[in-house]
Each structure stands twice: as structure tokens, then as C-alpha cells.
Amino acid sequence: MERPSSGLRRGKWTQEEEAYVERVIRDFNGGLLDAAPGTTLRSYLSDKLNCDPMRITKKFTGDASIGKRVFHPRENASPAAVERSRREIAELEATWRRKLEQQRREAEAADRERRAPHVALELRSRADRVGRVRRRGLPGLLSTFEEALRQG
């Protein structure tokens, strides 16, 4: 799961995301969602998943193509069916969002581990410079500063 600078999701689909989307599609087709009549499935999913509509198109190609499906609310849907749909979709969405948060934390930890050797080297280098300044005194500090300015 990657997040480009635009903040939109892209990349690999998680199992949790697929389960959530499968249920949204089923209830979209059944007319049970809280969506405006005429809303396309592609735009609805793109909004709910916070991703570019092309990500949806790429995922659903061939026999799975969502094409130009539009939402038509089911007029005879019982309030209980609509509420059950809403509750179950909310549970699937929460599971998916927990997975996203777990992936984010894991990526941050991996990034910290990747950077750790570089940070240690930088700290060691700074400590060495401070040690030189202490050994040289004020004139040494000035020459170290001048040297740093020359190096850019």
C-alpha cells in the first residue's frame, strides 16, 4: 500500500479491502446504499477507497468489469435491510482501515530501521567535530567553522 503525495491510495489491494469492496458492490447493485441515484459504481468506490478511479478500473477488468453501472435505490427495501447493510459494511470498512493503519506502522518501522545506520553515522560525525572543537579551543572552533563554510 503506497500513498503518493496527493494522498490517494494506490498499489496492492489487501484482502480486507477486497472483502469490503465486494460487499459494497453487492449492496450497490441491490440498491441498499446511501448514494445519490445515478452515482456510478466506479466513482462511489473511488470515493470510499480514497483512490484514483483508474485504480478501480484496473482492478475490475474483463468479466469482473464494473463498466458504467449506476446506482438505483431500491424503493421497496425494508429499513431493517438497509440498516443491516449499513452496519455490515461499516464493520468491513473498520477492519480494512485497521489493516491500513497496521501497514502504515510497519512501513514507518521499516523506514526507521533503514535510516538507523545513517543516523548513527551522522551523530558520530557530529560528536567527532565537537571533540575537535573542544581540543582546539576557541581558535579551533573558528577554523572548524571556516572549514565548514568552505565545504558548503
Beta strands, then each sheet from edge to edge (+ up, - down):
end
